[in-house]
């Protein structure tokens, strides 16, 4: 099993190829991605379709509803990993 930072790096590299590919190409790319990361097929497809600026979740902090946007979460992960 790969570490989370490795899976995220693989996803970032694969995301560009996946976005440009046609349907048959996407199937092959998705199969390879699943074999490498061990993700569920549906989850892997969602990960590869993420775009910058997309809201990926919400949290309630101090009574306020906060949106987690893909770019912000990615920056947080990079910051945490670099420490």
TAZIKA-V624990 format. One record per residue. N is the residue number from 1. RES is the residue in three letters. SS is DSSP state (H for helix, E for strand, C for the rest). PHI is phi in radians with two decimals (none if undefined). D_LAST is the distance of its C-alpha to the last C-alpha in whole Angstrom. Layout:
((N	RES	SS	PHI	D_LAST) (N	RES	SS	PHI	D_LAST))
//
This chain:
((1	UNK	C	none	23) (2	UNK	C	-1.45	20) (3	UNK	C	-1.23	16) (4	UNK	H	-1.04	15) (5	UNK	H	-1.13	13) (6	UNK	H	-1.23	16) (7	UNK	H	-1.11	18) (8	UNK	H	-1.17	17) (9	UNK	H	-1.15	17) (10	UNK	H	-1.12	20) (11	UNK	H	-1.09	21) (12	UNK	H	-1.11	20) (13	UNK	H	-1.25	22) (14	UNK	H	-1.35	25) (15	UNK	H	-1.01	26) (16	UNK	H	-1.18	27) (17	UNK	H	-1.12	30) (18	UNK	H	-1.13	30) (19	UNK	H	-1.15	31) (20	UNK	H	-1.49	34) (21	UNK	C	-1.36	35) (22	UNK	C	-1.46	39) (23	UNK	H	-1.01	39) (24	UNK	H	-1.12	40) (25	UNK	H	-1.15	37) (26	UNK	H	-1.11	35) (27	UNK	H	-1.08	36) (28	UNK	H	-1.14	36) (29	UNK	H	-1.07	32) (30	UNK	H	-1.12	31) (31	UNK	H	-1.06	33) (32	UNK	H	-1.14	31) (33	UNK	H	-1.09	28) (34	UNK	H	-1.13	29) (35	UNK	H	-1.11	30) (36	UNK	H	-1.32	26) (37	UNK	H	-1.56	24) (38	UNK	C	1.44	27) (39	UNK	C	-1.25	26) (40	UNK	C	-1.16	30) (41	UNK	H	-1.03	32) (42	UNK	H	-1.14	32) (43	UNK	H	-1.11	28) (44	UNK	H	-1.07	27) (45	UNK	H	-1.08	30) (46	UNK	H	-1.14	28) (47	UNK	H	-1.10	25) (48	UNK	H	-1.30	26) (49	UNK	H	-1.58	28) (50	UNK	C	-1.05	26) (51	UNK	C	-2.12	26) (52	UNK	C	-1.08	24) (53	UNK	C	1.59	25) (54	UNK	C	-1.43	26) (55	UNK	E	-1.32	26) (56	UNK	E	-1.91	24) (57	UNK	E	3.05	25) (58	UNK	E	-2.28	25) (59	UNK	E	-2.52	24) (60	UNK	E	-1.86	26) (61	UNK	E	-2.20	24) (62	UNK	C	1.07	27) (63	UNK	C	1.43	30) (64	UNK	E	-1.93	28) (65	UNK	E	-1.53	28) (66	UNK	E	-1.99	25) (67	UNK	E	-1.59	25) (68	UNK	E	-1.78	21) (69	UNK	E	-1.75	22) (70	UNK	H	-0.91	21) (71	UNK	H	-1.13	19) (72	UNK	H	-1.13	17) (73	UNK	H	-1.12	16) (74	UNK	H	-1.10	15) (75	UNK	H	-1.12	13) (76	UNK	H	-1.10	11) (77	UNK	H	-1.13	10) (78	UNK	H	-1.10	9) (79	UNK	H	-1.12	7) (80	UNK	H	-1.18	6) (81	UNK	H	-1.17	5) (82	UNK	H	-1.23	4) (83	UNK	C	-1.44	0))
//
